[in-house]
Amino acid sequence: TGKNNTAYRTSGETHQQGVVHKESWRRLQAESCVLRKRGLAHGTWANKISHLRAYTAFTCYYNVPDFPIQLGVLLRFIALLARGPYAYSSAANMLGSLKWFSVLLDPSSERTFEAALVSISMKGLKAQLSRPTHQKLPFAVPHLAEFYNFLNLNDPKQLAGWCAMLLAFFGCFRISNLVPAAKINFDPLKHLKRDDIRFTDKYVLVFYKWSKTNQNSGRVAWIPICPVSDERFNIQLHLKSLFSIVKVSSKAPLFSFSKPKFHSKFSLIRLLDQCVYKAGLSLADYSWHSFRRGAAVFAFELGLADSAVQLLGDWSSSAFKRYLEFAFVRKATVADEIANSFDLCVKNM
């Protein structure tokens, strides 16, 4: 009887442990799914899905199998991309997403994308789609002065728009940092709210929590902006004026101009286009991104270190150096230094 009881207890304990292990295994499965979702930001995932849809539409149209991807199908898809209105970088991103999905389904398919024919086709694609990029021109201080004259700051909507423009310039913020693409897309974890602004004796502090290069909010910090003495461009003065005129909760969008209404990307761009048009500038040459580029060029012309400018604009790479082509003063300074050094070398010969 003792042996039977011992066997029963051992059997029961084993069964209980098996149940616990299965439950733990299921929890690990769920946690694995959560980790995979966190591995890609929402915008990145949406882009990959759109690329996958383009490829599956291609395979459906020609009635060919989509996965696993065959070399001949991939080469023809690259040829189709060469026909389209894509820039090379967009086409390369699409193929990168396609490779990502393909390797997830079958790791051995990576060899297909590394084939010599694919490499040659990609070089041909780059040669065919590469074209001179048309960068938007930067806004300078005189542009800001003109825009100020065109705006009626007694109108809360235009006052909120002017605050957004000043933040975009002095804080080097992308428009996606400031406002949602549409009002229904407002996300308090991404876009600025009233309580993301703090005032000190010297600075306006902006809580930086999300950006194009910080989609998982891995870096959060208070960004200081020092107000200038000229009242037209004093961001602290105009933000306080907006807060006193428009009474909303601290969780409301920062650029609210009435209790239920606030600026979106569309409304800010429309307001800026009106200012650009009144200033006699070409709408094709300027965009909201011109504030960010203008801030970078202004910093370059002051002689700030490249690393400081990269930090200011939250650039994850050296891509910001493309804006140097606009910094004529900096180029002229380099040319002067070269000429002076050359003259000195000649004299010492």
C-alpha positions as MATLAB code, in Angstrom:
seq = 'TGKNNTAYRTSGETHQQGVVHKESWRRLQAESCVLRKRGLAHGTWANKISHLRAYTAFTCYYNVPDFPIQLGVLLRFIALLARGPYAYSSAANMLGSLKWFSVLLDPSSERTFEAALVSISMKGLKAQLSRPTHQKLPFAVPHLAEFYNFLNLNDPKQLAGWCAMLLAFFGCFRISNLVPAAKINFDPLKHLKRDDIRFTDKYVLVFYKWSKTNQNSGRVAWIPICPVSDERFNIQLHLKSLFSIVKVSSKAPLFSFSKPKFHSKFSLIRLLDQCVYKAGLSLADYSWHSFRRGAAVFAFELGLADSAVQLLGDWSSSAFKRYLEFAFVRKATVADEIANSFDLCVKNM';
ca = [
       0.000    0.000    0.000;
       2.867    2.371    0.859;
       4.438    1.701   -2.520;
       1.148    2.382   -4.280;
       0.687    5.678   -2.406;
       4.220    6.714   -3.302;
       3.617    5.864   -6.947;
       0.336    7.799   -6.897;
       1.978   10.871   -5.389;
       4.797   10.714   -7.910;
       2.320   10.338  -10.765;
       0.228   13.257   -9.445;
       3.242   15.491   -9.035;
       4.405   14.694  -12.556;
       0.975   15.496  -13.941;
       0.854   18.757  -11.998;
       4.304   19.731  -13.227;
       3.227   18.941  -16.770;
       0.246   21.280  -16.459;
       2.478   24.041  -15.060;
       4.995   23.557  -17.855;
       2.292   23.733  -20.524;
       0.904   26.936  -19.027;
       4.386   28.431  -18.868;
       4.966   27.347  -22.469;
       1.763   29.117  -23.573;
       2.813   32.277  -21.711;
       6.183   32.232  -23.465;
       4.359   31.926  -26.787;
       2.289   35.029  -25.977;
       5.365   36.938  -24.800;
       7.158   35.950  -27.998;
       4.344   37.531  -30.035;
       4.555   40.724  -27.968;
       8.310   40.953  -28.536;
       7.876   40.551  -32.280;
       5.308   43.352  -32.314;
       7.651   45.619  -30.386;
      10.475   44.815  -32.772;
       8.884   46.936  -35.510;
       7.265   50.314  -35.029;
       3.726   50.715  -36.341;
       4.807   52.871  -39.277;
       7.552   50.439  -40.296;
       5.154   47.507  -40.152;
       2.596   49.394  -42.246;
       5.244   50.099  -44.897;
       6.267   46.450  -45.058;
       2.644   45.373  -45.452;
       2.126   47.862  -48.301;
       5.243   46.488  -50.030;
       3.967   42.934  -49.620;
       0.625   43.906  -51.150;
       2.377   45.380  -54.190;
       4.270   42.137  -54.713;
       1.242   39.871  -54.251;
      -0.754   42.054  -56.674;
       2.062   41.470  -59.204;
       2.018   37.673  -58.691;
      -1.791   37.546  -58.886;
      -1.832   39.574  -62.105;
       0.631   37.224  -63.824;
      -0.766   34.136  -62.069;
       2.583   32.990  -60.690;
       3.343   31.612  -57.201;
       4.349   34.241  -54.666;
       6.220   32.247  -52.011;
       8.730   30.741  -51.945;
      10.111   33.398  -54.283;
      11.669   32.018  -57.440;
      14.632   33.765  -59.041;
      12.807   34.341  -62.331;
       9.810   35.894  -60.564;
      12.066   38.167  -58.519;
      13.970   39.382  -61.583;
      10.718   40.209  -63.372;
       9.424   42.078  -60.307;
      12.601   44.183  -60.316;
      12.028   44.906  -64.001;
       8.481   46.024  -63.175;
       9.805   48.405  -60.509;
      12.057   49.959  -63.154;
       8.920   50.960  -65.088;
       7.246   52.672  -62.165;
       7.495   56.200  -60.789;
       9.678   55.081  -57.880;
      12.941   56.560  -56.714;
      15.673   53.954  -56.369;
      15.606   54.195  -52.579;
      11.871   53.396  -52.547;
      12.336   50.414  -54.866;
      15.241   49.134  -52.736;
      13.127   49.457  -49.589;
      10.346   47.482  -51.244;
      12.725   44.676  -52.148;
      14.157   44.778  -48.629;
      10.681   44.219  -47.186;
      10.095   41.408  -49.666;
      13.340   39.730  -48.601;
      12.341   40.121  -44.951;
       9.018   38.312  -45.476;
      10.643   35.668  -47.656;
      13.348   34.812  -45.115;
      10.747   34.629  -42.345;
       8.890   31.974  -44.315;
      11.963   30.136  -45.589;
      15.469   31.061  -44.323;
      17.082   29.347  -47.306;
      15.412   31.869  -49.667;
      18.041   34.453  -48.694;
      20.302   32.848  -51.314;
      17.822   33.900  -54.015;
      18.241   37.575  -53.112;
      22.039   37.213  -53.029;
      22.227   35.731  -56.533;
      24.548   37.448  -59.005;
      21.675   38.144  -61.423;
      19.775   39.981  -58.691;
      22.855   42.052  -57.814;
      23.359   43.055  -61.452;
      19.648   43.856  -61.853;
      19.758   46.091  -58.767;
      22.692   48.015  -60.217;
      20.741   48.468  -63.440;
      17.705   49.569  -61.441;
      19.806   52.155  -59.636;
      21.213   53.477  -62.915;
      17.728   53.753  -64.413;
      15.880   55.264  -61.453;
      18.587   57.503  -60.045;
      17.799   61.117  -60.731;
      18.858   64.399  -59.192;
      16.974   64.941  -55.955;
      15.078   68.170  -55.629;
      15.590   69.274  -52.051;
      13.316   71.897  -50.629;
      15.026   75.199  -49.890;
      15.568   76.252  -46.272;
      13.734   79.070  -44.541;
      15.951   81.870  -43.252;
      15.276   84.586  -40.672;
      13.902   87.072  -43.279;
      11.338   84.444  -44.311;
      10.160   84.112  -40.702;
       9.822   87.891  -40.452;
       7.648   87.954  -43.572;
       5.424   85.141  -42.321;
       4.921   86.961  -39.027;
       3.637   90.006  -40.930;
       1.133   87.896  -42.860;
      -0.404   86.296  -39.769;
      -3.117   87.670  -37.523;
      -2.062   86.541  -34.064;
      -5.368   87.676  -32.582;
      -6.828   84.641  -34.334;
      -6.146   81.607  -32.076;
      -5.807   79.310  -35.082;
      -3.108   81.439  -36.680;
      -1.426   82.003  -33.312;
      -1.238   78.236  -32.774;
       0.184   77.862  -36.287;
       2.847   80.489  -35.583;
       3.833   78.656  -32.391;
       4.218   75.467  -34.441;
       6.418   77.278  -36.964;
       8.673   78.650  -34.249;
       8.978   75.225  -32.623;
       9.805   73.671  -36.000;
      12.614   76.191  -36.522;
      14.148   76.655  -33.077;
      13.613   73.045  -32.026;
      14.390   71.572  -35.457;
      11.243   69.434  -35.095;
       9.729   67.369  -37.859;
       6.034   68.011  -38.458;
       5.316   64.406  -37.405;
       6.679   65.322  -33.955;
       4.264   68.206  -33.619;
       0.885   67.132  -34.975;
      -0.871   64.046  -36.399;
      -1.453   63.563  -40.106;
      -5.204   63.839  -39.443;
      -7.135   64.794  -36.328;
      -8.443   61.267  -35.822;
      -4.836   60.033  -35.647;
      -3.828   62.105  -32.632;
      -1.744   59.967  -30.269;
      -0.722   61.487  -26.921;
       2.258   59.113  -26.842;
       3.585   60.583  -30.088;
       2.304   64.105  -30.573;
       2.810   67.125  -28.357;
       0.308   67.943  -25.614;
      -0.051   70.983  -23.386;
       1.745   69.301  -20.494;
       4.711   68.478  -22.742;
       5.703   72.139  -22.390;
       7.377   73.636  -19.314;
       8.501   77.214  -18.787;
      11.571   78.229  -16.788;
      13.181   81.626  -16.316;
      15.488   80.991  -19.259;
      14.073   78.157  -21.358;
      11.012   76.635  -22.912;
      11.310   72.909  -22.221;
       9.719   70.537  -24.734;
       9.243   66.893  -23.761;
      10.740   64.895  -26.595;
       9.209   61.413  -26.568;
       8.843   60.153  -30.148;
      10.233   60.855  -33.589;
      10.978   59.238  -36.901;
      14.272   57.931  -35.496;
      12.836   57.137  -32.053;
       9.667   55.225  -32.872;
       9.839   52.979  -29.816;
      10.399   55.921  -27.451;
      13.796   54.568  -26.482;
      15.023   58.081  -25.780;
      12.931   60.601  -23.882;
      14.209   63.962  -22.737;
      13.363   67.582  -22.187;
      14.643   69.711  -25.069;
      15.492   73.309  -24.066;
      14.713   76.214  -26.390;
      16.023   79.607  -25.385;
      13.609   82.449  -26.330;
      15.047   85.337  -28.341;
      14.677   88.970  -27.348;
      12.711   89.977  -30.456;
       9.050   89.573  -29.468;
       8.058   88.475  -32.967;
      10.081   85.283  -32.593;
       9.865   84.803  -28.815;
       8.404   81.302  -28.573;
       7.812   81.554  -24.831;
       5.764   84.716  -25.247;
       3.571   83.267  -27.993;
       3.010   79.915  -26.277;
       1.937   81.643  -23.068;
      -0.385   83.855  -25.098;
      -1.912   80.776  -26.752;
      -2.387   79.061  -23.397;
      -4.137   82.097  -21.927;
      -6.473   82.573  -24.900;
      -7.368   78.912  -25.501;
      -8.442   77.157  -22.295;
      -8.109   73.400  -22.696;
      -6.915   70.546  -20.481;
      -3.249   69.748  -19.999;
      -3.772   66.531  -22.007;
      -5.140   68.401  -25.027;
      -3.051   68.712  -28.223;
      -0.490   71.481  -27.900;
      -1.723   73.387  -30.938;
      -5.382   73.526  -29.942;
      -7.113   76.713  -31.084;
     -10.482   75.980  -29.458;
     -11.755   73.351  -27.055;
     -12.563   70.681  -29.661;
     -10.303   71.859  -32.492;
      -6.564   71.618  -33.059;
      -4.082   71.701  -35.904;
      -3.270   68.657  -37.995;
      -0.567   68.235  -40.613;
      -3.017   69.295  -43.335;
      -4.068   72.538  -41.632;
      -0.492   73.562  -40.757;
       0.724   72.958  -44.301;
      -2.219   74.911  -45.671;
      -1.402   77.864  -43.385;
       2.254   77.742  -44.392;
       1.408   77.575  -48.099;
      -0.615   80.759  -47.721;
       2.365   82.510  -46.144;
       4.767   81.203  -48.804;
       2.450   82.375  -51.584;
       2.031   85.848  -50.057;
       5.804   86.139  -49.736;
       6.141   85.561  -53.487;
       7.963   82.260  -53.040;
       7.447   79.111  -55.095;
       5.353   76.453  -53.381;
       7.398   73.865  -55.274;
      10.612   75.010  -53.577;
       9.448   75.180  -49.957;
       7.625   72.914  -47.548;
       7.207   72.485  -43.809;
      10.535   70.621  -43.813;
      12.164   73.909  -44.838;
      11.979   75.009  -41.180;
      14.085   72.034  -40.146;
      16.539   72.540  -42.969;
      16.666   76.244  -42.255;
      17.581   75.555  -38.629;
      20.374   73.188  -39.721;
      21.798   75.681  -42.216;
      21.584   78.503  -39.657;
      23.527   76.353  -37.191;
      26.124   75.517  -39.842;
      26.589   79.186  -40.660;
      27.206   79.886  -36.976;
      30.097   77.447  -37.149;
      28.648   74.871  -34.750;
      30.238   71.428  -34.799;
      28.598   68.852  -37.039;
      27.959   66.617  -34.027;
      26.069   69.443  -32.298;
      23.884   70.011  -35.350;
      23.205   66.264  -35.635;
      22.148   66.198  -31.991;
      19.940   69.270  -32.420;
      18.044   67.778  -35.345;
      17.887   64.190  -34.044;
      19.558   62.805  -37.150;
      20.542   59.161  -36.729;
      23.125   59.388  -39.523;
      25.212   61.945  -41.377;
      22.431   62.497  -43.928;
      21.964   66.008  -42.527;
      25.239   67.028  -44.209;
      23.367   67.237  -47.500;
      22.043   70.559  -46.238;
      25.578   71.967  -46.372;
      25.057   72.796  -50.031;
      22.784   75.623  -48.905;
      25.247   77.054  -46.386;
      27.000   79.499  -48.731;
      28.619   81.432  -45.880;
      30.253   78.267  -44.601;
      31.490   77.371  -48.085;
      32.888   80.876  -48.511;
      34.688   80.587  -45.173;
      36.323   77.331  -46.264;
      37.336   78.908  -49.593;
      38.876   81.896  -47.745;
      40.838   79.621  -45.422;
      42.198   77.613  -48.360;
      43.234   80.790  -50.211;
      44.905   82.295  -47.138;
      46.793   79.058  -46.390;
      47.890   78.842  -50.039;
      49.221   82.415  -49.949;
      51.094   81.621  -46.736;
      52.684   78.554  -48.300;
      53.800   80.580  -51.334;
      55.376   83.237  -49.143;
      57.327   80.613  -47.210;
      58.732   78.986  -50.352;
];
